[in-house]
Amino acid sequence: MRFFFHLRDVNSYEVDHEGIEFPTLAQAVAEARRAAREMVAELVLHDVVVDGRTFEITENDGSILATVAFKDVVRME
């Protein structure tokens, strides 16, 4: 199944027009979490606010299947 990873933040929305094939939604969510962690690291290095950014994982028709908030992929123990 093809999943699309749209990027939303407070001021913008970037549409993923290509998508990526994964066998399951769980695998797509895992990839979104990995990508979000990578992006958070880059944002932190550049002193950019992370809160408010999310991936919206959708089907081809735009139906939202899951969201991954960037703030939720950072461990704060």
For each residue, the residues with C-beta under 8 A, 3 or more apart:
1: 21 22 23 24 25 59
2: 19 20 21 59 60
3: 19 20 21 22 25 28 57 58 59 65
4: 15 16 17 18 19 57 58 59 60
5: 16 19 20 28 31 32 35 55 56 57
6: 13 14 15 16 55 56 57 58
7: 13 14 16 53 54 55 56
8: 12 13 14 53 54 55 56
9: 12 13 52 53 54
10: 52
11:
12: 8 9
13: 6 7 8 9
14: 6 7 8
15: 4 6
16: 4 5 6 7 19
17: 4
18: 4
19: 2 3 4 5 16 60
20: 2 3 5 28 31
21: 1 2 3
22: 1 3 25 27 28 31
23: 1 27
24: 1 27 28
25: 1 3 22 28 29 57 65 66
26: 29 30
27: 22 23 24 30 31
28: 3 5 20 22 24 25 31 32 57 65 66
29: 25 26 32 33 57 66 68
30: 26 27 33 34
31: 5 20 22 27 28 34 35
32: 5 28 29 35 36 55 57 66 68
33: 29 30 36 37 68 73
34: 30 31 37 38
35: 5 31 32 38 39 55
36: 32 33 39 40 53 55 68 70 73
37: 33 34 40 41 73 74
38: 34 35 41 42
39: 35 36 42 43 53 70
40: 36 37 43 44 50 70 73 74
41: 37 38 44 45
42: 38 39 45 46
43: 39 40 46 48 49 50 53 70
44: 40 41 47 48 50
45: 41 42
46: 42 43
47: 44
48: 43 44
49: 43 52
50: 40 43 44 53 70 71 74
51: 70 71
52: 9 10 49
53: 7 8 9 36 39 43 50 69 70 71
54: 7 8 9 67 68 69 70
55: 5 6 7 8 32 35 36 67 68 70
56: 5 6 7 8 64 66 67
57: 3 4 5 6 25 28 29 32 64 65 66 67 68
58: 3 4 6 61 62 63 64 65
59: 1 2 3 4 62 63 65
60: 2 4 19
61: 58
62: 58 59
63: 58 59
64: 56 57 58 67
65: 3 25 28 57 58 59
66: 25 28 29 32 56 57
67: 54 55 56 57 64
68: 29 32 33 36 54 55 57 72 73
69: 53 54 72 73
70: 36 39 40 43 50 51 53 54 55 73 74
71: 50 51 53 74
72: 68 69
73: 33 36 37 40 68 69 70
74: 37 40 50 70 71
75:
76:
77:
